[in-house]
């Protein structure tokens, strides 16, 4: 499978992102910050995104081991990731509300909108994209999820830093 090398690189980046998320919370506690219910939610969300990216990156090579057609590999991985990412993004506001009653910041709304669009791109990849474009759309979607997660991480990190000053 041609895209395996790229996907394995994205999987490593996803795991590194999840690890960095945990280290950030440990550092925050070491520096004297209290870990609130909201902080735990944020950390859990980052870790979930890291694992989603990793799962998304290893699904196609796993499915290819079963020697099914390339179209089935990409379409099956796409539908699974569309469901996982879409469910996560659509339930995020309710889960966040359980930990913090303030309105979602515009940056978070933008991030969630992007995740829903990525889930829709994955769903389209599972249904309507021509065979030759399946790997590219899939890899771009998983990569966009990682980039979006990194942007959310940076926004939150800067927001916490500004709040400490």
C-alpha positions in Angstrom: 0.0 0.0 0.0 1.6 3.2 -1.2 0.3 5.5 1.5 1.6 3.4 4.4 4.8 5.3 5.1 2.9 8.6 5.3 0.2 7.1 7.5 2.7 5.6 9.9 4.3 9.0 10.2 1.0 10.6 11.0 0.3 7.8 13.6 3.6 8.6 15.3 2.7 12.3 15.3 -0.7 11.5 16.8 0.8 9.5 19.6 3.4 12.2 20.2 0.5 14.7 20.4 -1.3 12.6 23.0 1.9 12.3 25.0 2.6 16.1 24.8 -1.0 16.7 26.1 -0.3 14.6 29.2 3.1 16.3 29.8 1.4 19.7 29.5 -1.0 18.9 32.3 1.8 17.5 34.5 3.9 20.7 33.9 0.8 22.8 34.8 0.5 20.9 38.1 4.2 21.1 38.9 4.1 24.9 38.4 1.4 25.1 41.0 -1.7 25.2 38.8 -4.7 23.4 40.1 -6.2 20.7 37.9 -9.9 21.5 37.6 -12.6 19.4 36.2 -12.4 21.5 33.0 -8.6 21.0 32.8 -9.2 17.2 32.9 -11.8 17.5 30.2 -9.4 19.5 28.0 -6.6 17.0 28.5 -8.9 14.1 27.8 -10.1 15.8 24.6 -6.5 16.3 23.4 -5.6 12.7 24.2 -8.8 11.5 22.4 -7.8 13.5 19.3 -4.3 12.1 19.4 -5.6 8.5 19.6 -8.2 9.2 16.9 -5.5 10.4 14.5 -3.4 7.4 15.4 -6.3 5.0 14.8 -7.1 6.7 11.6 -3.6 6.3 10.4 -3.2 2.6 11.2 -6.7 1.5 9.9 -5.9 1.3 6.2 -2.6 -0.7 6.6 -4.5 -3.0 8.9 -7.3 -3.6 6.5 -4.9 -4.1 3.7 -3.4 -7.0 5.5 -6.7 -8.9 4.9 -6.0 -8.6 1.1 -9.2 -6.9 0.3 -9.6 -4.5 -2.6 -8.0 -1.1 -2.2 -11.4 0.5 -2.6 -12.8 -1.5 0.3 -9.8 -0.6 2.5 -10.2 3.2 2.0 -14.0 3.2 2.0 -14.2 1.1 5.2 -11.6 3.2 7.0 -13.3 6.4 5.8 -16.7 5.4 7.1 -15.3 4.3 10.5 -13.3 7.5 10.9 -16.3 9.7 9.7 -18.4 8.1 12.4 -15.8 8.4 15.2 -14.8 12.0 14.4 -18.3 13.1 13.7 -19.6 11.7 16.9 -16.8 13.2 18.9 -17.3 16.7 17.3 -21.1 16.7 17.6 -21.1 15.6 21.3 -18.2 18.0 22.3 -20.4 21.0 23.2 -22.5 18.8 25.6 -19.5 17.2 27.2 -17.8 20.6 27.6 -21.0 22.1 29.1 -20.8 19.4 31.8 -17.5 20.8 33.0 -17.8 24.6 32.2 -21.0 26.6 31.8 -19.5 29.4 29.7 -20.1 29.8 26.0 -17.8 28.1 23.6 -15.1 30.5 22.4 -15.2 31.4 18.6 -12.0 29.5 18.1 -13.4 26.3 19.5 -16.6 26.7 17.4 -14.4 27.1 14.3 -12.4 24.0 15.3 -15.5 21.9 15.8 -16.9 23.1 12.5 -13.7 22.0 10.8 -13.9 18.6 12.5 -17.5 18.2 11.2 -16.4 19.1 7.7 -13.6 16.6 7.9 -16.0 13.9 9.0 -18.2 14.8 6.0 -15.2 14.6 3.7 -14.5 11.1 5.1 -18.2 10.2 4.6 -18.0 11.4 1.0 -14.8 9.4 0.6 -16.6 6.3 1.7 -19.5 6.9 -0.8 -18.7 9.1 -3.8 -15.0 9.8 -4.3 -13.4 8.1 -7.4 -11.1 5.2 -6.6 -7.9 7.0 -7.6 -8.5 9.8 -5.1 -9.5 7.7 -2.1 -6.0 7.5 -0.4 -5.4 11.2 -0.9 -8.7 12.4 0.6 -8.3 10.0 3.5 -4.7 11.0 4.3 -5.6 14.7 4.0 -8.5 14.2 6.3 -6.5 12.4 9.0 -3.8 15.1 8.6 -6.3 17.9 8.9 -7.6 16.3 12.1 -4.1 16.4 13.6 -3.5 20.0 12.4 -6.9 21.0 13.9 -6.0 19.3 17.2 -2.7 21.1 17.3 -4.4 24.4 16.7 -6.9 23.8 19.5 -3.9 22.8 21.7 -2.1 26.1 21.0 -5.2 28.1 21.5 -5.9 26.5 24.9 -2.3 26.7 25.9 -2.0 30.4 25.1 -5.4 31.0 26.8 -4.1 29.3 30.0 -0.8 31.2 29.8 -2.6 34.6 29.4 -5.0 33.7 32.3 -1.9 33.1 34.6 -0.5 36.6 34.0 
